[in-house]
């Protein structure tokens, strides 16, 4: 055990793995106590809009159904005008955040992204721009011969407020070699977030699970995040993403159970004692399991999204987002308090 972990009396890698073997409701109770202690019965969400400007990708991740390929032969790249129109409509519908992530398209170009962010910020200075995963930052850095620092500086200058957590997948190098060989490595992903945090900026962290990874791989993933968070404190939230199996090349025979998803939520809450928020991303877990996850440590349900292309391409029921009133009523009816938050977790409104 590392000295610091011993002092803080936190779960070691072995203890974290053992948590998985606890009786489900007993495990949930531990996670729930931590959640209640930190957040009471509050469940956060935001009014946001996901925008995925292009699906043309140089990388081939076996789990991905979004990028244009033989299974999804409909390549597209939106124009700035189209994106600005979407942003305009989203703001009119109450969106306070745009979440902009794409495939790795060499034709779109670094300037194309940077100009887009600057245009959005210029028109909507109060709109939070969450954009470019570490995988995209790595791609842009390689493609345009710029350092990570240079790309991150350009993002800050053009108005990007925070970084989304995508592209982390699972940090285990051997699993990565199978599911997403050739894209950003685990250490590069962590390094990019570290550099972003050094600028005083916040980001999120995801973990793609329920495919070919083991429980030990998930714990290893959480441990690497916990270590970086000890150093920077820059992660706002952890988001376990449940693998969606349709229209992709990852041949998974045995699907993850609801029991295992709930265990993973609870273990995440216990192990990641230094990341304040745990998001049950209703898109990949289904809304029902996301609501149940509130009893297993989760205190955030992401948001209304309005549109979603990446996971819906792989089978998730999220193409049109979720209605604001439906989401808030579901949270309340399940015994929790729906709190609209901004992208940095400032409370904006309690929904009744
Ligand atoms: O990086 C791709 C994942 C991610 C599949 O930061 C899949 O607040 C499941 O990162 N099954 C993009 N997952 C989504 C993402 C995200 C979502 C919500 C909030 C935030 C945030 C970030 O989706 C990708 C990849 O890991 N993904 N294909 C699939 N078949």
Boltz pocket constraint, residues with backbone or C-beta under 6 A from the ligand:
constraints:
  - pocket:
      binder: B
      contacts: [[A, 63], [A, 64], [A, 65], [A, 133], [A, 163], [A, 164], [A, 165], [A, 166], [A, 167], [A, 168], [A, 169], [A, 204], [A, 205], [A, 206], [A, 208], [A, 239], [A, 241], [A, 242], [A, 243], [A, 244], [A, 245], [A, 246], [A, 248], [A, 281], [A, 284], [A, 302], [A, 310], [A, 311], [A, 314]]
      max_distance: 6.0
